[in-house]
Every structure is written in C-alpha cells, then in structure tokens.
Amino acid sequence: MNETTADEALSYSQADTEQIRARVAWYYYVGGLTQQEIADKLSITRLRVNKIVVQARNDGLVSVDIRMPLTHCVVLEEKLKERFGLVDCSVVPSVPHMGDLHRVLGRATAAMLDPLLVDGKGFGIGWGQTLSAARRHLTPRRLGNAWVAALMGGLTRGSGTNTFEVSTEFARILGAECYYVAAPIYCPSSESRTTLLTHYGLAEVMERGRNTSVALIACGDLSDQSLLAKTQIVTENLPTLKAAGAVGDILGVFLDENGSPVDHPLNQRVMAMSPSDLKRIPSSILASGAMYKAPIIRAVLRAGYVNRLVTDEDVAEAILRTP
C-alpha cells in the first residue's frame, strides 16, 4: 500500500513539474513576460525560470508551438464546450498586460480560423484589437473565389482596429475581394438606417455578411477600456444603456446579461448584422478576453450566438463559476 502511495505521489509530482515547465515556456515565448515576472507569477525562483527556458529551447520543446499541453486550459475548454454547446474552444493562459493578451489571443484565434478559410466561401469580420492581432498570424494565401465582408459599419477616424482597416487587411492576406458596410456604426435615426439599407450596394454587403460560412467577431463592455464605449455617441448614451440592462455589445448591438438586445434607441440605429443572424453561420468565432469582458462574453455564450470561442484562463474560470 505504501509503495502505491509513493508511486502516485511521484507521478503527481512529475505532472506538476511538467505543468510548471509548460507554463514557464508559454509565458516566456508566447506571452512575452520577463523571467522575473514569470518567477513572481508562479512563485518560483528566477534561476529556476532561466533553467527551464534554456532547457526547453535546447530540448527542442519550443518551436512555433509549445509542445507541452496546458492541462488546466484543456479542462476549461472541455467544460466550456459542454456548458454552451460549442464546436470548438481555445483557452490561453492569462497575461497581465493588455497588449500581450491581445497578441496571444490573436495567435490562438488565427490557429482556429486558418483551417476554416477556404476558396469559394465568404468570411465575415467584425472589429477590435484581438481581431487585428489575429491577422498577423494567418497563413497568407490566394483565395480568388472567396470574399471578405465587414459585418458592421465603421468609425469616421482610423485606429488600426476599425472595421474598414481590419477587413481590408484580412482580404489582403487571403487574396480575396473585400466588401464594406460604407456607413457609420450608428445612423442618426432608425428611419435613416432604413433608408440607407435600400441602397443596392449596402443591401448587397449586408446580404453577403449573412451568407458567409465563417464569421469572426469580438465584444466590448461598457467601461472606458472598450473602443466603442469611448466614442462620443456611446459615451453620451452610457447612463441609459446601463439603465436598460446592457453589459456590453457585439457588432455594436448592446446586450443584457442573458444576451438579449436591450430596448434602447442605439440598437435601432446600428448598421450591422443582427446577432441572431450569427446563429445561421456555420462557423462563428468569438475572440475576446480580459476579466472586465467576462459578463458580455458570458452573455454571448448564453444566447448561443457563436459556436466557437477563444478566450483566456481567468475569463473561462469566471464564466464557469456562474450558473
């Protein structure tokens, strides 16, 4: 009995060591953390971190991918898939700096997206920093019979993550045609939105968006960390959005904690594909992370708007803790 207990203890110890090695490698080579930051995060010495980093490289364990599975992330992925009926899910370790988090989420998003993009099919795209980061990790190709369609209107100024800029870059990488919703995210009134949608060009792009085989979107909360929430039109409406129960948006449509569009004038003026239309797209990916976005990510999953998710470990745990 004692021998079995000793063997089990050794096995658990080896498993823990492998997980520490995997996390050190991931945080250093993918997450961009310094060795001291990793040591502090994992409560180990910097010398140990240095030895693991060097050994992982010497043993060929670090290339484009980390070849050691992050068991806890895999467990979270399976739980999220079961809870929300997802086809696919990718959970990455959380990193403290938003720039690094966008980068690692972008890498994971590209890995999920790459095999879904094929010639002759449409690809719908939203906007955001994670989506912008994802394009840097996509495999360039020539899809002459495919197209990229923006799923929402854009801002009147450039930001590098604006709808027009993100969709243009994806189309360039894929060698595909690009179709834009050549209108602001929010029209002056619901009547002007209806009038604009009678324009043949806009109507065609909106129809192409609904007929894509793959859609990639992000989401935003109502804090000043959200790009959309910092725009003047949303800032002016924040009090009434919160009073209506909004926790954030997808494609400019503000949702409550259960994922239902809130009763608010902005939702009647938004120039974007309806969240309900996302459900009809065969492969729909939500790529978003950071704890402040957990409520809106949970809302999107509860409503079943997407069937694939890319997020980080802290958010995954927070979502699963809530019934």
VOGU-156311 format. One line per field, with one value per residue (C-alpha): residue number from 0; residue in one letter; x, y, z. Coordinates in pm, 1 decimal, m for minus. Example, Ala and Ser with C-alpha at 12.3 -4.5 7.8 and 13.67 -1.06 7.14 Angstrom:
BEGIN
nr = c(0	1);
rest = c(A	S);
u = c(1230.0	1367.0);
v = c(m450.0	m106.0);
w = c(780.0	714.0);
//
This chain:
BEGIN
nr = c(0	1	2	3	4	5	6	7	8	9	10	11	12	13	14	15	16	17	18	19	20	21	22	23	24	25	26	27	28	29	30	31	32	33	34	35	36	37	38	39	40	41	42	43	44	45	46	47	48	49	50	51	52	53	54	55	56	57	58	59	60	61	62	63	64	65	66	67	68	69	70	71	72	73	74	75	76	77	78	79	80	81	82	83	84	85	86	87	88	89	90	91	92	93	94	95	96	97	98	99	100	101	102	103	104	105	106	107	108	109	110	111	112	113	114	115	116	117	118	119	120	121	122	123	124	125	126	127	128	129	130	131	132	133	134	135	136	137	138	139	140	141	142	143	144	145	146	147	148	149	150	151	152	153	154	155	156	157	158	159	160	161	162	163	164	165	166	167	168	169	170	171	172	173	174	175	176	177	178	179	180	181	182	183	184	185	186	187	188	189	190	191	192	193	194	195	196	197	198	199	200	201	202	203	204	205	206	207	208	209	210	211	212	213	214	215	216	217	218	219	220	221	222	223	224	225	226	227	228	229	230	231	232	233	234	235	236	237	238	239	240	241	242	243	244	245	246	247	248	249	250	251	252	253	254	255	256	257	258	259	260	261	262	263	264	265	266	267	268	269	270	271	272	273	274	275	276	277	278	279	280	281	282	283	284	285	286	287	288	289	290	291	292	293	294	295	296	297	298	299	300	301	302	303	304	305	306	307	308	309	310	311	312	313	314	315	316	317	318	319	320	321	322);
rest = c(M	N	E	T	T	A	D	E	A	L	S	Y	S	Q	A	D	T	E	Q	I	R	A	R	V	A	W	Y	Y	Y	V	G	G	L	T	Q	Q	E	I	A	D	K	L	S	I	T	R	L	R	V	N	K	I	V	V	Q	A	R	N	D	G	L	V	S	V	D	I	R	M	P	L	T	H	C	V	V	L	E	E	K	L	K	E	R	F	G	L	V	D	C	S	V	V	P	S	V	P	H	M	G	D	L	H	R	V	L	G	R	A	T	A	A	M	L	D	P	L	L	V	D	G	K	G	F	G	I	G	W	G	Q	T	L	S	A	A	R	R	H	L	T	P	R	R	L	G	N	A	W	V	A	A	L	M	G	G	L	T	R	G	S	G	T	N	T	F	E	V	S	T	E	F	A	R	I	L	G	A	E	C	Y	Y	V	A	A	P	I	Y	C	P	S	S	E	S	R	T	T	L	L	T	H	Y	G	L	A	E	V	M	E	R	G	R	N	T	S	V	A	L	I	A	C	G	D	L	S	D	Q	S	L	L	A	K	T	Q	I	V	T	E	N	L	P	T	L	K	A	A	G	A	V	G	D	I	L	G	V	F	L	D	E	N	G	S	P	V	D	H	P	L	N	Q	R	V	M	A	M	S	P	S	D	L	K	R	I	P	S	S	I	L	A	S	G	A	M	Y	K	A	P	I	I	R	A	V	L	R	A	G	Y	V	N	R	L	V	T	D	E	D	V	A	E	A	I	L	R	T	P);
u = c(0.0	285.1	462.0	147.7	110.7	473.6	436.4	123.6	298.7	590.3	350.7	167.8	499.9	617.5	285.8	313.1	670.0	564.2	285.0	529.1	766.6	480.9	364.5	715.7	769.3	431.0	464.7	818.3	798.9	433.4	313.7	616.3	670.6	1016.5	1180.4	1127.4	757.7	721.5	902.3	671.9	359.4	443.8	610.8	939.8	1291.5	1417.1	1707.2	1460.6	1276.2	1603.5	1697.5	1355.8	1368.9	1716.1	1640.6	1312.4	1493.7	1783.5	1548.9	1356.4	1036.0	989.1	925.1	620.0	403.8	451.3	461.1	351.9	m22.0	m156.4	m383.3	m594.5	m664.2	m771.1	m1005.5	m1159.6	m1203.0	m1394.5	m1614.1	m1699.2	m1782.5	m2013.4	m2179.7	m2251.8	m2264.8	m1955.6	m1799.0	m1450.9	m1286.0	m935.7	m833.1	m492.5	m315.5	m392.5	m119.2	m120.2	m68.8	m347.4	m109.9	32.9	m314.6	m438.4	m132.0	m169.2	m543.7	m477.7	m236.5	m491.7	m766.8	m559.2	m490.0	m863.3	m955.2	m688.8	m836.3	m1187.8	m1096.8	m1136.8	m1179.3	m1528.3	m1664.6	m1734.1	m1569.4	m1741.3	m1537.3	m1607.6	m1350.8	m1123.6	m767.5	m776.6	m906.2	m640.8	m374.6	m508.1	m435.8	m62.3	m63.5	m279.4	m124.3	m118.6	m287.1	m473.7	m846.6	m956.5	m1314.5	m1364.8	m1469.0	m1436.7	m1742.5	m1747.5	m2032.3	m2078.8	m2024.5	m1712.6	m1573.6	m1507.3	m1142.2	m867.0	m748.8	m581.8	m868.8	m1153.0	m1389.5	m1262.3	m896.7	m941.0	m1147.0	m903.0	m605.8	m778.6	m875.0	m517.4	m374.9	m631.8	m608.1	m985.4	m1235.5	m1349.8	m1695.9	m1754.0	m2055.6	m1987.3	m2176.0	m2118.0	m2182.5	m2481.8	m2711.9	m2872.3	m3209.4	m3380.0	m3551.6	m3219.3	m3091.0	m3390.9	m3335.0	m2965.6	m3048.3	m3249.5	m2921.0	m2826.5	m2460.5	m2525.5	m2803.3	m2567.1	m2292.3	m2535.4	m2664.5	m2310.4	m2244.6	m2544.8	m2429.0	m2072.7	m1957.5	m1725.1	m1767.8	m1513.2	m1625.9	m1511.3	m1714.2	m1688.3	m1802.1	m1922.8	m1600.5	m1351.9	m1136.4	m1381.8	m1310.5	m1678.9	m1769.5	m1517.2	m1685.6	m1892.6	m2225.6	m2194.4	m2046.1	m2348.6	m2579.6	m2398.3	m2636.5	m2945.0	m2770.0	m2683.7	m3036.1	m3167.7	m2955.0	m2675.4	m2349.0	m2172.5	m2202.7	m2129.3	m2126.1	m2245.0	m2562.8	m2595.3	m2697.2	m2819.9	m2665.7	m2859.4	m2756.9	m3085.2	m3063.3	m3171.5	m3455.2	m3252.2	m3255.0	m2892.5	m2992.0	m3247.9	m2985.5	m2694.3	m2567.5	m2460.4	m2565.5	m2812.3	m2670.0	m2949.2	m2811.8	m2482.3	m2660.2	m2717.0	m2348.4	m2184.4	m1863.3	m1886.0	m1598.1	m1597.4	m1241.5	m1223.7	m1051.6	m971.2	m1176.4	m1363.4	m1523.8	m1639.5	m2005.9	m2050.5	m1863.9	m2090.7	m2396.9	m2297.0	m2244.1	m2572.8	m2760.6	m2581.1	m2477.1	m2143.3	m2029.6	m1658.4	m1470.9	m1117.9	m1057.9	m816.5	m793.9	m919.8	m1227.7	m1301.7	m1290.5	m1511.8	m1771.9	m1782.7	m1822.8	m2150.7	m2458.4);
v = c(0.0	234.5	161.2	253.0	574.6	662.5	590.2	805.2	1086.7	1066.4	1069.7	1377.1	1549.2	1483.5	1609.4	1929.8	1980.5	1936.7	2190.0	2441.6	2384.9	2428.0	2749.8	2894.1	2819.0	2962.5	3280.7	3342.9	3250.8	3335.0	3561.5	3790.6	3801.9	3859.8	3585.2	3782.9	3833.9	3459.3	3378.4	3611.3	3478.0	3110.2	3164.3	3006.4	3146.3	3337.3	3089.9	2805.5	3000.8	3062.0	2693.3	2588.1	2845.8	2733.6	2361.2	2388.0	2551.2	2303.3	2002.9	2128.7	2171.3	2527.5	2598.7	2772.0	2592.9	2489.1	2108.5	2054.4	2060.5	2306.5	2060.7	2311.8	2512.5	2193.9	2107.8	2456.0	2419.7	2094.2	2238.5	2544.1	2328.0	2112.4	2403.2	2613.8	2354.8	2489.3	2313.3	2436.7	2632.5	2761.6	2886.0	3050.1	3137.9	3489.0	3752.6	4082.0	4336.7	4401.9	4435.8	4091.5	3945.3	4073.6	3921.1	3574.3	3569.1	3675.3	3386.4	3136.1	3291.1	3255.7	2890.6	2822.9	3032.4	2917.5	2576.7	2722.6	2967.2	2802.4	2925.4	2990.8	3077.3	3406.1	3529.3	3787.3	4006.4	4248.5	4477.1	4507.2	4471.6	4092.3	4054.4	4292.2	4086.1	3761.9	3868.2	3877.5	3503.0	3390.8	3190.4	3412.9	3252.2	3334.4	3268.0	3422.3	3299.4	3391.0	3720.9	3912.8	4104.0	4358.0	4279.2	4632.6	4996.3	5179.3	5479.1	5806.4	5800.8	5538.7	5338.4	5032.1	4825.7	4997.5	4777.3	4905.7	4855.1	4508.6	4376.0	4525.3	4355.0	4016.5	4043.6	4131.4	3832.0	3598.5	3743.7	3785.1	4054.7	4283.4	4429.2	4718.2	4846.4	5202.0	5369.5	5473.6	5221.3	5424.5	5615.7	5944.4	5770.9	5437.5	5594.4	5695.2	5342.1	5200.3	5442.2	5353.5	4984.1	5046.0	5137.9	4846.8	4842.1	4838.4	4583.6	4356.5	4375.6	4303.1	4003.3	3879.8	3906.5	3686.6	3431.8	3387.0	3042.9	3181.3	3483.6	3627.3	3879.8	4036.3	4200.4	4509.2	4605.9	4946.5	5060.3	5310.4	5013.1	4944.0	5117.2	5158.6	5285.2	5566.4	5703.4	6016.5	5869.2	5575.2	5784.8	6013.8	5712.0	5514.5	5605.4	5497.0	5184.3	5074.2	5155.9	4932.3	4646.1	4645.0	4471.3	4519.7	4475.1	4254.9	4416.8	4738.4	4574.2	4612.9	4302.9	4227.1	3961.1	3686.1	3802.4	3962.7	4300.6	4572.5	4812.1	5119.4	5362.1	5281.8	4924.2	5058.4	5272.6	5029.4	4947.1	4588.1	4230.0	4118.2	3888.2	3640.7	3611.2	3485.7	3168.0	3077.5	3096.9	2750.3	2859.5	3161.4	3260.2	3498.7	3606.0	3813.8	3808.9	4006.5	3987.5	4311.8	4146.7	3833.3	3947.2	4023.4	3708.7	3505.2	3681.4	3598.8	3233.6	3212.1	3337.1	3089.7	3348.5	3174.8	2813.7	2871.5	3067.1	3196.5	3346.4	3342.8	3128.5	3382.8	3462.4	3093.7	3023.0	3322.9	3219.7	2863.0	2975.2	3147.9	2923.1);
w = c(0.0	89.3	m244.1	m440.8	m245.3	m310.0	m682.4	m703.0	m518.8	m763.1	m1058.0	m925.6	m859.5	m1215.8	m1354.4	m1150.0	m1271.1	m1634.1	m1588.7	m1440.2	m1732.3	m1980.6	m1819.6	m1799.6	m2169.7	m2267.3	m2062.5	m2187.8	m2556.9	m2629.2	m2350.0	m2363.3	m1984.9	m1838.5	m1638.1	m1315.8	m1395.3	m1454.0	m1130.2	m935.5	m1108.0	m1042.7	m701.0	m807.6	m832.4	m1132.7	m1155.3	m1199.5	m1467.3	m1652.7	m1640.1	m1773.5	m2055.7	m2165.0	m2129.2	m2319.4	m2609.3	m2601.2	m2589.8	m2893.8	m2692.4	m2814.9	m3180.6	m3326.2	m3071.5	m2712.5	m2731.4	m2372.6	m2310.1	m2053.3	m1879.1	m1690.1	m2005.7	m2185.1	m1896.8	m1916.4	m2293.0	m2249.4	m1975.2	m2184.9	m2485.7	m2276.0	m2093.8	m2402.0	m2680.8	m2854.7	m3152.4	m3064.2	m2784.8	m2717.8	m2372.6	m2332.3	m2005.6	m1885.8	m1907.9	m1716.9	m1995.6	m2246.1	m2539.7	m2466.5	m2412.4	m2748.2	m2910.8	m2757.8	m2814.5	m3173.2	m3221.2	m3085.2	m3297.4	m3614.6	m3531.6	m3501.5	m3804.7	m4052.4	m4145.7	m4179.3	m4456.9	m4798.1	m5153.9	m5281.2	m4936.5	m4761.1	m4443.4	m4222.4	m3989.5	m3706.1	m3546.7	m3244.1	m3122.9	m3088.1	m3442.9	m3569.2	m3390.5	m3539.7	m3897.4	m3823.1	m3759.4	m4051.2	m4332.7	m4645.9	m4948.1	m5267.5	m5242.4	m5569.2	m5543.8	m5178.6	m5025.3	m4701.6	m4581.6	m4300.0	m4061.8	m3932.8	m4014.7	m3906.3	m3726.6	m3902.3	m3797.5	m3831.3	m3534.1	m3684.5	m3544.7	m3729.4	m3929.3	m4264.0	m4171.8	m4021.7	m4314.0	m4567.7	m4402.9	m4387.7	m4754.3	m4848.8	m4662.5	m4817.0	m5166.3	m5163.8	m5257.4	m4977.2	m4922.1	m4681.0	m4494.6	m4610.0	m4328.1	m3967.2	m3691.5	m3574.8	m3806.8	m3694.7	m3663.2	m3722.9	m4025.2	m4182.3	m4124.7	m4307.5	m4593.9	m4622.2	m4638.5	m4954.2	m5126.1	m5351.4	m5251.5	m4878.5	m4912.1	m5107.6	m4845.7	m4563.5	m4756.2	m4818.1	m4444.9	m4370.6	m4630.8	m4510.2	m4399.4	m4130.7	m3903.3	m3660.9	m3401.1	m3076.5	m2799.5	m2582.1	m2235.3	m2115.9	m1949.1	m2088.3	m2190.1	m2472.2	m2804.1	m2880.2	m2533.1	m2575.3	m2888.0	m2832.2	m2933.4	m2691.4	m2411.5	m2428.1	m2401.5	m2131.7	m1846.8	m2042.7	m2177.7	m1825.0	m1708.0	m1988.0	m1852.0	m2110.2	m2013.1	m2347.2	m2721.5	m3019.3	m3363.4	m3197.8	m3063.5	m2686.9	m2492.4	m2140.7	m1915.2	m2095.6	m2441.0	m2543.6	m2724.1	m2482.4	m2557.9	m2649.6	m2946.5	m3039.0	m3114.4	m3361.0	m3531.5	m3556.7	m3905.1	m3852.5	m3890.9	m3625.5	m3354.4	m3432.2	m3787.6	m3643.1	m3536.3	m3901.6	m3993.7	m3992.1	m3816.3	m3585.5	m3356.7	m3060.8	m2979.0	m2660.4	m2324.5	m2005.9	m1688.4	m1747.5	m2051.8	m1868.0	m1832.6	m2204.3	m2313.2	m2084.5	m2228.3	m2586.7	m2494.2	m2305.1	m2610.9	m2838.7	m3095.9	m3166.8	m3179.2	m3122.5	m2854.3	m2795.8	m2451.3	m2158.8	m1849.3	m1594.3	m1801.5	m1861.4	m1488.1	m1408.2	m1665.9	m1539.0	m1177.6	m1266.7	m1308.3);
//
